[in-house]
Amino acid sequence: MRLPRAVAGAPFSFAWLLVLLITTRVQRSAGHRGSRRIQRRNSTNLRRLRSEPHRVLTTSLFWLDDHRWWPYVPVFVGVVAPAERRLGWWRWLLVGTGAHVVATYVGQSYLRFLIRKGRAPQRAENARDVGVSYFVLGVAGALSGYTRKPWRSGAQAAAALALAGNAAARPTFTEVGHLTAFLVGLATVPLAPDRDEQPYPSIPR
């Protein structure tokens, strides 16, 4: 597939990737302290979710927490864009946003539980929590429905078990959120059209 055709088939994915490039450069130009302030202002942490949930659930998707943009290029090219091409933009947006919102609240609810039990400090209410991982894992879960049938169930189970094992080994709100986001995506597989006609990872015509 030629580059213009690939971009045209997933315009929202590549536009989002471009926005992330811009916001990453903004963070770098702001310096370490300025970047931390930007991230906390747009974080989906317990404090922000109480005061301005709609804003931070949206803006957190446009900032990265590690100041490095290039590692996300293969993720968008290999997962996010293929998911948009196969699902169609509105299903892609619905699945990704749903996974982002559900995983955010599940992860933060788990953090609240840890704080109440004294297993996490009270200051964790203001933790930095920005990025695209919940959205990406949600659409990855839906995209797994396009894996060819002989390997589909095995691939889905292996991915879910890997994320569950990671959450068990590192029981942080982020890892719990990652597992939740993927499971939300898996639950939407029945909504994915033409699963047998557009197998993944082969490129659809």
N, C-alpha and C positions, 0 to 999 in steps of 0.2 A: 504493500500500500504506500503510495507516494505521500510525502509529508503534508502537502496542502489538503489532500483528501482525508488524511488521518485527523488533522486539526479540524476540518469542517465537520467530521463525524462526531466530534466531541468538543464543541466550542466552549462549553462551560468549564470543562476540566482544564483546558489550556488557558482560558482567561483567568481562572482561579490561580493556576500556577504562576502566571505573570504577576498577579496581585501579590502573591506571597514573595516573589522576588523583590518587589517594591517595598513591602513592609519590612522585609529582612534588612534591606539597605537602610531604611529609616532607623531601625533598632541599632544597627552598627554605628550610624552617625550620631546617635544619642548617647553613646558611651555606655559603660556598664551600669551605672546608677540609673541613667535615663531609660535604658532598656528594661530594667527591673520595674521601674514605675509604670511603663507602658504595659508590661505583662500583667502586673497586679491590677491595673485599672480595667483590663479586659479579661480577667480570669473568671472562670466559672467555679469559684470557690464558694464556701458556705456563706461568707459575708456578702459577696456580690449577688449570689442567687436569692438572698433574702431581700435585698434592696432594689436590684434592677435586673431581674432574671432575663427578660426578653432581650435587652441590649447585649449582655455579655454572652448569652447563648449564640448570638449572631456574630459579634465582633471577635470572639475567641477563635473563630475559624480562620481568621485572616492574619494571625500572628504565630510565629514558630518560637519554641522555647530554647532552641540551641544556637540560633544565629547562623545556621548553615542551611542554605537553600538547596544546593546541588544534590544532596542525598534523596530529596523528594522527587527529583526528575524521573528516575526509573520507576518509582512508585506510581506516579501519575501516568506515565506512559504505559506501564505494564499492568496496572490494576484499575485506576480511577477512570481513565479514558476508555478502556475496553468495556468497563461496566456501563458508562454513559452510552456508548454506541449500541450495546445490546439491549439495555433496559429502556432506552429512550430518556430524554432529559427529565421528564416529570417524575417517572418512577425512580430514576437515579437520585433526584433531589429528595423525593419522599423517603426513600430507604435510608439515604445517608443522613438526612436531618433527623429522622426518627431515631436512628441508632445513636447519633450525637446527643440528643436530648435525653433519651432513656439511660444511656450509659453514664452521662454526666450525673443524673440524679441518683442512680444506683451507687456509683462510686462515692459521691459526696455523702450519701446516707450511710454508707459503710464507714467513711471517715468520721461522721458524727458519732456513730456507735463507738469507734475507737476512742474518741475524745471523752465520751461519757464514762467509759470503762477505765479511763486513765492510761490507756495504751498509746495515746498520741497527745502531744501538747496542745493546749488551748490555742496557741498562735497558729496552728495548722488551719484554723478557720480562714486565714488570709493567705493560704498557700497559692503559689503561682500555678495556674492550670489553663494553659492555652495550647492550641495546636489542632491538627487535622486527623489525628489517629483514630478517633471514634468514628468519624465519618468514613474514613478509608476502610476500616475494618468492617463497617456495616455494609458498604457496597461490595467489599471482598466476599462477605458471606453470601450475598445475593449472586455475585458472579460465579461462585463455586457451583451454582446450579447448572452452569454451562459446561462443566467438566464432562467429558465423555462418560457414558453410563458405566462401563466396566470399572472405572476408577472414581466415579462421583462420590459415592457414599464413603469409600475409604478415605478419600482426600478431605472430605468435610469432617469426618470423625477425627482424623489425624490433626487437623488444624485446631479443632475445638479442644482436643486433649492437650495439645501443646500449650494453648492459652490457659487452660485450666491448671496445668502443671506449673506454669509460670506464676499464676496467681497464688497457688498454694506455696510455692517457694518464696515468692516475694509478695506477701499479702498487703499491698498498698492500694489506695483508692484508684490509682491509675491502672494497675494490672487488673483489678476487678472490673473497671470500666472497659478495658480492652476485651475481656472475655464476654462481657454483656453486649458490647457493640456487635461482635461477630455473631453471637447467638440471635440478636435481633435481625441481622442480615439473613441468617439461615432461615428464620421463620418467614421471611418474605419470598423465598425461592418460588413458591407456587404462583406468585404474581409475575414472575419473569417470563416474557414471551419467547417463543421459538427456541427453546432450550436445546432441542436436538438438531435444529437447522443451523445454529450459530455456535458451534462448540468452542470452548476456550481451552487452551491458549491459541488455537489457530485463529487467524484474522478473518472476520467475515467479509464476504464479497460486497 
